[in-house]
Amino acid sequence: MYNASQLRDCDSDHFSIRLVTYDNSSHDLTYSIALGCEDGLECEPFSFMTLFLFPLYVYRTHGPHWNNYGWTLPVIGIAVAVLYTLALWFFFNKSWLALYQPVAILQPQKIYELGKSMNPNSGYDKRFVDLPCVSWKPSLRCGIYMFVIYALVVDLFESLTHAIIALGALGHASQPYEARGVGLFFGIVVGFGKIAPLVLVALVWRFHRAVPEFVWRTYVFKCQLCGSKYEGFGRYSPMWAHGAWSIIEIWFLGVTGLIWLGAGYWIFPFGMMIAGAFRLGIWLVNPEGYQRGVQFEYPTFSERWGGLGGECDDKTKKMLLDVYNSYYDERSYTSDRAPLMRQEPAPDAPPPAGNPMPLVLNGPPPPPYSTGNNAATRPLSRAELVRLGQR
């Protein structure tokens, strides 16, 4: 076995892991791993199986193959499970809403803000589970994301615990640790290997719950209105919840997660592949049959498998339908290719010259009438039909 202490005066880039044998030890044991490459780590090969089995190696070095502190993993797992469950329950207003996805014509946050704007002096503060015309149905993806987050948090605390144990032991050794090695551990192993996937999964989970399927299916990404948090790259934008992200979820988080420094003990990569595959299927199949354009019916779902939600009367449905349909009207002013079921001028546009023709059902379309150089065709409103009948 190579004695790594000979590297004490080595001036080339390297780092080593050593087992310090004290004077009262019963056996003369030397164990060391030394990495020292002239141009980086090219001389140290990492095969796919080596990276895939990283969680197993981590468990062994935290237990029987290193310091016999393997009991920390089950203790941390139980403690995190209890605290994590309580945190989810209290954070979501003493409910399991974290495991549900919304069914509505607008984002729940937008409906909440509409309710506050309509009741400015009434102390409007409804819980999301009680929002009007927002139903919540159980979500398989939410359950998977919750379990993946749990595994990543356990992995993070397990790594930090053993880093503290190692630093405490090295602090009493003849050759204490170097700041550079500690920085590499916290930057690469903890930062990139643990915290980065934790943040990414949390964002995927958050966007899944923040934007209903109906909204992202019927949304058209254009950046004319990107100043809003509900548009473009805003934090409630339907773009972030679109089904096309399932491909990224499968390959970047799932397949790449297999070699992501053992993050989440295999639960992270396989969980994200399952959730991404389910998300891809929903995107391609569209089981609810949602269609883009002006809507006349409020989205619903079968409550056969359970569900939550607040009250929803016809007046509230009509108001939310009008708010949703106004989105398409507003977009039509900036682009003639907006997916409209009708074409109307902007509210501040002057009325067209000429004699407008009424729209006849199942008949030929009315002839266009001109406003100078522009031509437009639209069905008449009820007020215009009344005025037309009075002529």
Secondary structure, DSSP 8 states (H G I E B T S, - for coil): ---GGGGGG--SS-EEEEE---TT-SS---EEEEE--TTSSTTS---HHHHHTHHHHHHHHTTTTTTS-TTHHHHHHHHHHHHHHHHHHHHTTSS-GGGEEEESSS-HHHHHHHHHHHSTTTT----GGG-TT-EEEE-HHHHHHHHHHHHHHHHHHHHHHHHHHHHHHHTTSSS---HHHHHHIIIIIIIIIIIHHHHHHHHHHHHHHHS-HHHHHH----STTTTSTTSTTSTT-GGGG-TTHHHHIIIIIIIGGGGSTTGGGGHHHHHHHHHHHHHHHHHHH-TT----S--SS-----GGG--EE----HHHHHHHHHHHHHHHHHHHTT-TTS--SS----TTS---SS------TTS-----EEETTEEE-----HHHHHHHHT-
